[in-house]
Amino acid sequence: PPRSTLFPYTTLFRSNIWDFITFEDNSWERVSNVASDGSASVMMPAKDGNTLSTSSLVSSAYNLSGFTNPAIKFSWSGAGVHTYPVNELNVFYSNDCGWSWKSLGSLTPQEVADAGLYNSSFKPKSSDWNDTIMFDRVGSNALKDDNIRFKFEYVTNGSSNNFYLDNIQIGEESALFQNTNENNARLAVYPNPTSGDRKSTRLNSSHTSI
């Protein structure tokens, strides 16, 4: 039977698990000594805004059919260089080997620059990290399938500072809530589980384990 969390971070970022696909530029980088958990993360370097681009991080296929409510959870942090951020992160899933992609959720430009404005190269402090859980709650959970791939798509529409992804986990939605670090007080859920739509909700988890 499937475990509560299938694939720990150390497994997800082996070269044979994640593929890097580039449309306009080859931007995703693995960086050491910057992480929400462990010793490394994946970074989208700062952009000068001169080139509009899309760069994607794509997973291998996973069998999630044994889960009741499969979901994906990841930690992220980013900063801006001016008060009008425009870059965003989109998350998709595919059940046909990547021939087509369906939207799972997005981080808005304001969220991508959530840590504030930095003139120097941004490296997040522990308090700058956010946790996000995404799942499909429109009709039946389409992630409950034996051939699911995930794609993180960073869209560059202008200048920005560094953006980081870390601690990606795939598993049962309830277990991913329980495994959230108690010290991280910022958790976003897509879609909002109380209303069934695709809006986000920010929960204060400073006194709980969600």
C-alpha positions in Angstrom: 0.0 0.0 0.0 1.2 3.6 -0.5 2.9 5.3 2.3 1.6 8.6 3.7 4.3 10.5 1.9 5.6 8.7 -1.1 8.7 10.5 -2.3 11.0 12.4 0.1 13.0 15.4 -1.1 16.3 13.5 -1.3 14.7 11.1 -3.9 12.8 13.7 -5.9 15.9 15.6 -6.9 18.0 12.7 -8.1 18.8 13.2 -11.8 16.7 10.2 -12.8 13.6 11.5 -11.1 13.3 15.1 -12.2 13.9 16.4 -15.7 14.7 20.0 -16.6 12.9 21.2 -19.6 13.7 24.6 -21.0 11.6 26.7 -23.5 13.5 30.0 -23.6 16.4 29.8 -21.2 18.1 27.2 -19.0 17.5 28.8 -15.6 16.8 26.3 -12.9 19.9 25.6 -10.7 20.6 23.4 -7.8 22.1 25.4 -5.0 23.8 24.3 -1.8 23.5 25.8 1.7 20.1 27.4 0.9 17.1 25.2 2.0 14.0 25.0 4.1 14.9 21.4 4.9 18.2 19.7 4.3 21.2 21.3 2.6 20.1 22.3 -0.9 17.3 23.6 -3.0 16.5 24.5 -6.6 16.7 28.2 -7.6 15.5 30.4 -10.4 18.1 33.1 -10.5 17.3 36.8 -10.6 15.9 38.2 -13.9 16.8 41.6 -15.4 13.5 41.7 -17.3 15.1 42.0 -20.8 14.0 38.6 -21.9 10.5 37.1 -21.5 10.8 33.4 -20.9 9.2 30.2 -19.4 11.3 27.5 -17.7 9.9 24.3 -16.4 10.9 21.6 -13.9 9.1 18.3 -14.8 8.9 15.1 -12.8 8.8 11.5 -13.8 5.5 9.6 -13.7 4.1 8.4 -10.4 1.5 5.9 -9.5 -0.9 7.7 -7.2 -3.9 5.5 -7.7 -3.6 3.9 -4.3 -4.2 7.2 -2.4 -7.5 8.5 -1.3 -6.7 12.2 -1.8 -3.2 12.5 -3.4 -1.6 15.9 -3.3 1.8 17.6 -3.8 3.5 19.8 -1.2 6.5 22.1 -1.6 8.4 24.9 0.1 9.2 28.1 -1.7 10.6 31.6 -1.1 11.3 34.5 -3.4 11.9 38.3 -3.4 11.4 41.2 -5.7 13.5 44.1 -7.0 10.7 46.7 -7.2 7.2 47.2 -5.9 5.4 45.8 -9.0 6.3 42.1 -9.3 5.2 40.4 -12.5 6.7 36.9 -12.5 4.7 33.9 -11.4 4.9 30.2 -10.8 2.4 27.8 -12.3 2.0 24.1 -11.2 0.5 21.6 -13.6 -0.2 17.9 -13.7 -0.4 15.4 -16.6 -1.9 11.9 -16.8 -0.9 11.3 -20.5 2.9 11.3 -20.3 3.2 15.1 -20.7 1.3 15.4 -23.9 -1.2 17.7 -22.2 -1.1 19.6 -18.9 -3.9 20.7 -16.5 -3.5 23.5 -14.0 -3.2 22.6 -10.4 -2.5 26.0 -8.9 -0.3 29.1 -9.2 1.7 31.5 -7.1 0.9 35.1 -8.0 3.6 37.7 -8.7 3.0 39.0 -5.2 3.6 35.6 -3.7 6.6 34.9 -5.8 8.2 38.1 -4.3 6.7 37.5 -0.9 10.0 38.0 1.1 10.1 41.7 0.0 12.5 43.9 -1.9 16.3 43.2 -2.1 19.0 45.1 -3.9 21.4 42.2 -3.4 21.1 38.6 -4.3 18.3 37.1 -2.2 18.9 34.1 0.1 15.9 33.2 2.3 16.1 33.2 6.1 14.1 30.4 7.9 11.2 32.8 8.4 11.0 33.5 4.6 10.0 30.0 3.6 6.3 29.2 2.8 4.7 25.8 2.5 2.0 25.1 -0.2 -0.2 22.0 -0.7 -1.9 21.6 -4.0 -4.5 19.0 -5.1 -7.4 18.6 -7.5 -10.8 19.2 -5.8 -12.8 19.9 -8.9 -15.0 16.8 -9.3 -13.1 13.6 -8.5 -9.4 14.0 -7.6 -7.8 13.6 -11.0 -4.4 13.0 -9.3 -5.7 9.6 -8.3 -4.2 7.9 -11.3 -1.4 5.5 -12.1 0.5 7.9 -14.5 0.8 11.4 -13.0 3.6 13.9 -13.8 4.0 17.3 -12.2 5.4 20.4 -13.8 6.6 23.6 -12.1 6.6 26.5 -14.6 8.3 29.8 -13.8 7.1 32.6 -16.1 9.4 35.6 -16.5 7.4 38.7 -17.4 9.9 41.2 -16.1 12.7 41.7 -13.5 12.9 39.8 -10.2 15.2 38.6 -7.5 16.0 34.9 -6.8 13.2 32.3 -6.3 13.7 29.0 -4.6 11.9 25.6 -4.5 12.6 23.0 -1.8 11.2 19.9 0.1 8.8 18.6 -2.6 6.7 15.8 -1.3 3.9 13.8 -2.9 1.4 11.7 -0.9 -1.8 11.7 1.0 -3.3 15.2 1.6 -3.9 14.6 5.3 -0.4 13.3 5.9 1.2 16.2 4.1 -0.7 18.6 6.5 0.5 16.7 9.5 4.1 16.7 8.3 4.3 20.4 7.9 7.0 21.9 10.1 5.5 23.4 13.3 8.0 26.2 13.1 6.7 27.4 9.7 3.7 29.6 10.3 2.8 30.1 6.7 0.9 27.5 4.8 -1.1 28.0 1.5 -3.6 25.5 0.2 -4.8 25.3 -3.4 -7.8 25.1 -3.8 -9.4 26.3 -0.6 -10.6 23.1 1.1 -13.5 25.0 2.8 -15.1 26.2 -0.4 -13.9 23.9 -3.1 -12.7 26.6 -5.5 -9.1 27.4 -6.6 -8.4 30.3 -4.3 -5.7 30.1 -1.7 -6.0 30.2 2.0 -3.2 31.2 4.4 -3.3 29.3 7.7 -1.6 30.2 11.0 0.2 27.1 12.1 2.4 28.5 14.8 0.5 26.4 17.4 -0.4 23.3 15.4 1.2 20.7 13.3 -0.7 21.3 10.1 
